[in-house]
């Protein structure tokens, strides 16, 4: 189409010029075909990049959901008997004055602070299994402190 329009617009004044014009028109048509191919390639590349971007965003969202879930302790974990036992032992240990009480109170307060962080939202990013292991460690430590406390009672 472009080829025919250009032929009509250019005056023909000799065979050499006519051949030159014909060559230019062929080059224009060839360049137009190359431009169309490039535009088609750019469209394919854009589609591929959009697909990769969407896939990456989906992967990121999965990771975000996973790590957000690690920040929330399960309700079952919060109802574990050891949590209430730790609180009761801490109250008893801190209620009476005994020798070495200052160090014992500081360690008890540290255990309670750690316990609160473990059962609170978004303080730690731990699985429930990891949280239970830490609660168990605190429980064992508080049990030792409570036994020590009972010796002075």
ABEGO torsion letter per residue (X at the ends): XAAAAAAAABBBBEAAAAAAAAAAAAAAAAAAAAAAAAAAAAAAAAAAAAAAAAAAAAAAAAAAAAAAAAABBBAAAAABAAAAAAAAAAAAAAABBBBGAAAAAAAAAAAAAAAAAAABBGABBBBAAAAAAAAAAAAAAAAAAAAAAAAAX
